[in-house]
Amino acid sequence: MRLLAVVHHRHEEWVCALREAESRLEIRGFHPRDPLDDPWLSRAEGLFVWKVPDGLIARMPALTWVQSAGAGVDHLLSDLSIPARIPITRADGQFGLWMARYTLGHVLAATQRLDECREAQRERRWAPGLLPEDLTGQVALVLGFGRIGRQIGRALREVGLDVRGFVRSPRPDAEFPLHGTLDLEAWLPRARVLVLCAPLTPETHGLANAGLLAAGHPRLVLVNVARGALVVTADLLQALDAGRLERAVLDVFAEEPLPQDSPLWSHPKVVVTPHHSGPSTPRAMVPDVLGNLRRFAEGRPVVDPVDRTRGY
């Protein structure tokens, strides 16, 4: 029987779900703040984890597979304690559906003028002039067009937006026009919405900087459900103050939890949410990892590992 270690702050929940999914494995759970000195770990060949605690990999000489507890793997790829020979796999579960709801909800909140309607309600003021904005034909740009980006694109298209996907290299697509990332700045003046859902790589780190945002305009809404480091915070604040953005909806930050002294908390054009646009739940993610879980139990190699060169 092969051994799988689950190191996660909700390890009890995950261990139950993974045992139910694949009973041929011996699975034990540990909290990341536990001492992690159990001799059992030295025999475990699989690791289900989000962030690897310091020194854990050195205690797992039999390790042959790391499964990320989420869609993002940038933190695992930059962890030098994980040997390059060990495959890392990811799972985005139903993040696309969750993040599509999140993105669409915030876009509609702005364009349906819900804040203004709420204010009128508080004042007991009938305001028939607060008409919603017609989004038909307006342009939405989605940076990163894998499973998550496509789901977001479909949701935005359903309310009438003209959706354009942006990827590392443009390619034909039967459903949406896909442009290269280098074309993003040229499209920005035409966009009503810019959604960031690309993985964090050297190419996307700091992509939303002063240079890109200079092409913005007063009606542009930016939504970031990717990684905080895609955005240069100081440049974003400057763009907001200069009227090159209408609002920024931020669910991810370079430092989390967001420090209390961050100016993002109090900026009138910023919406801060606590990294909840794509919650990692066993119900959503186990179907994604089940194939590799079975291969691991049977002693077969896992499939679809992250390409360390590309970063996803």
Secondary structure, 3 states (H helix, E strand, C coil): CCEEEEECCCHHHHHHHHHHHCCCCEEEEECCCCCCCCHHHHHCCEEEECCCCCCCHHHCCCCCEEEECCCCCHHHHCCCCCCCCCCEECCCCCHHHHHHHHHHHHHHHHHCCHHHHHHHHHCCCCCCCCCCCCCCCCEEEEECCCHHHHHHHHHHHHCCCEEEEEECCCCCCCCCCEEEHHHHHHHHHHEEEEEECCCCCCCCCCCECHHHHCCCCCCCEEEECCCHHHECHHHHHHHHHCCCCCEEEECCCCCCCCCCCCCCCCCCCEEECCCCCCCCCHHHHHHHHHHHHHHHHCCCCCCCCCCCCCCC
